[in-house]
Amino acid sequence: MSEQVIFYDIPTKPPVRGWSFNPWRIRMVLNLKEIGYKTQWVEYPDLAPTLKALGLPPNDPNDRDYFTDYTSPAIRYADGTYAMDSWKIVTELEKQYPTPSLHLDHPIVEKLRSLPVVMPIISHLLPKVPKNLLSNVSAEYFYLTREASYGKPLTQMEAEAKEEAWEEMKPVAKEIGDLLREEGGPFFLGETVSYADVIFVTFLKFMEVLDEGIFQRYLALDPTFAKVYEASKKWVARED
């Protein structure tokens, strides 16, 4: 396997950096496993034509995390083959680069995949994405697709964002914090990092890039959050 891994990610406006939590899962895994890679930035409207041209079939509508036919993250592995969808990619990376293990079969991973880590405050997050992060062409795409997905314009979602959402966030935050405390931290498996940490830390990274105030408010929900983020910082330091 001599070819370089190429990672297809969605850029912010300049200075360009990674932001979306799904692509960040793969970027963090690449960093964690110390896999050499090159980032190819693809604006939202260019995802489908770019990935189709690589010969990738569309995402299966029956898949658990299906959102649309062509999505980031996508990857060209070192053997020259391509894949799309974060769970499929991480599963294959674990096979190709088994050390350090991500413990994909541990029950905590499925637990984190199922938890609504940010859903209670989603109305405080999504409307900021096109305004704070995206280029004009990707921002327009984001507005249109999210309106179709959520059944309302992001401007309406932003207007409807309530302080009570943060109260609804607290029980979920406590559940996550309790899981981090079970093995003594800083990670969900104690001193051992796993894909559960990747899932959670990349949500934190997304919030940090999106809005520092929201990021700090989320961290303050439970003392374990800052600890796991600090312990993982070296794997989210490379943003491009």
DAGIGI-V450602 format. One record per backbone hydrogen bond with DSSP energy under -1.0 kcal/mol. NH is the residue of the N-H (numbers start at 0). CO is the residue of the C=O. E is the energy in kcal/mol with one decimal. If there is no record, write none. Layout:
nh=NH co=CO e=E
nh=NH co=CO e=E
This chain:
nh=2 co=77 e=-1.2
nh=5 co=75 e=-1.9
nh=6 co=37 e=-2.9
nh=7 co=73 e=-2.6
nh=8 co=39 e=-1.8
nh=12 co=132 e=-3.1
nh=17 co=238 e=-1.9
nh=23 co=19 e=-2.2
nh=24 co=20 e=-1.4
nh=26 co=22 e=-2.5
nh=27 co=23 e=-3.0
nh=28 co=24 e=-1.8
nh=29 co=25 e=-2.8
nh=30 co=26 e=-2.4
nh=31 co=27 e=-3.1
nh=32 co=28 e=-2.8
nh=34 co=29 e=-2.6
nh=37 co=4 e=-2.3
nh=39 co=6 e=-3.0
nh=41 co=8 e=-2.7
nh=45 co=42 e=-1.5
nh=46 co=43 e=-1.6
nh=49 co=45 e=-2.3
nh=50 co=46 e=-2.9
nh=51 co=47 e=-2.6
nh=52 co=48 e=-1.9
nh=54 co=51 e=-1.9
nh=55 co=50 e=-1.9
nh=58 co=68 e=-3.1
nh=62 co=59 e=-2.2
nh=65 co=62 e=-1.5
nh=73 co=7 e=-1.1
nh=74 co=82 e=-2.5
nh=75 co=5 e=-2.8
nh=76 co=80 e=-2.7
nh=79 co=76 e=-2.0
nh=82 co=74 e=-2.0
nh=84 co=72 e=-1.9
nh=88 co=84 e=-2.5
nh=89 co=85 e=-2.8
nh=90 co=86 e=-2.0
nh=91 co=87 e=-1.8
nh=92 co=88 e=-2.8
nh=93 co=89 e=-2.1
nh=94 co=90 e=-1.2
nh=95 co=91 e=-2.6
nh=96 co=92 e=-3.0
nh=105 co=102 e=-1.8
nh=108 co=105 e=-1.7
nh=110 co=106 e=-2.1
nh=111 co=107 e=-2.2
nh=112 co=108 e=-2.2
nh=113 co=109 e=-1.3
nh=116 co=114 e=-2.0
nh=120 co=117 e=-1.7
nh=121 co=118 e=-1.8
nh=123 co=120 e=-1.8
nh=125 co=121 e=-2.3
nh=127 co=124 e=-1.5
nh=128 co=125 e=-1.4
nh=131 co=127 e=-3.3
nh=132 co=128 e=-2.4
nh=133 co=128 e=-1.2
nh=138 co=134 e=-2.8
nh=139 co=135 e=-2.2
nh=140 co=136 e=-1.4
nh=141 co=137 e=-2.6
nh=142 co=138 e=-2.7
nh=143 co=139 e=-2.1
nh=144 co=140 e=-2.6
nh=145 co=141 e=-2.3
nh=146 co=142 e=-1.8
nh=147 co=143 e=-1.8
nh=148 co=144 e=-2.0
nh=149 co=145 e=-2.8
nh=150 co=146 e=-1.5
nh=156 co=152 e=-2.1
nh=157 co=153 e=-2.7
nh=158 co=154 e=-1.9
nh=159 co=155 e=-1.8
nh=164 co=161 e=-1.4
nh=165 co=162 e=-1.5
nh=167 co=163 e=-2.0
nh=168 co=164 e=-1.2
nh=172 co=168 e=-2.5
nh=173 co=169 e=-2.5
nh=174 co=170 e=-2.0
nh=175 co=171 e=-2.4
nh=176 co=172 e=-2.9
nh=177 co=173 e=-2.9
nh=178 co=174 e=-1.9
nh=179 co=175 e=-2.0
nh=180 co=176 e=-1.7
nh=181 co=177 e=-1.2
nh=183 co=180 e=-1.3
nh=186 co=189 e=-2.6
nh=189 co=186 e=-1.7
nh=191 co=188 e=-1.2
nh=194 co=101 e=-2.7
nh=197 co=193 e=-1.4
nh=198 co=194 e=-2.4
nh=199 co=195 e=-2.0
nh=200 co=196 e=-3.3
nh=201 co=197 e=-2.0
nh=203 co=199 e=-1.8
nh=204 co=200 e=-2.7
nh=205 co=201 e=-2.2
nh=206 co=202 e=-2.1
nh=207 co=203 e=-2.4
nh=208 co=204 e=-2.4
nh=209 co=205 e=-2.3
nh=210 co=206 e=-2.8
nh=214 co=210 e=-2.5
nh=215 co=211 e=-2.6
nh=216 co=212 e=-2.1
nh=217 co=213 e=-2.6
nh=218 co=214 e=-2.5
nh=219 co=215 e=-1.7
nh=220 co=217 e=-1.8
nh=221 co=218 e=-1.2
nh=224 co=221 e=-1.5
nh=227 co=223 e=-2.4
nh=228 co=224 e=-2.0
nh=229 co=225 e=-2.5
nh=230 co=226 e=-2.2
nh=234 co=231 e=-2.0
nh=235 co=232 e=-1.2
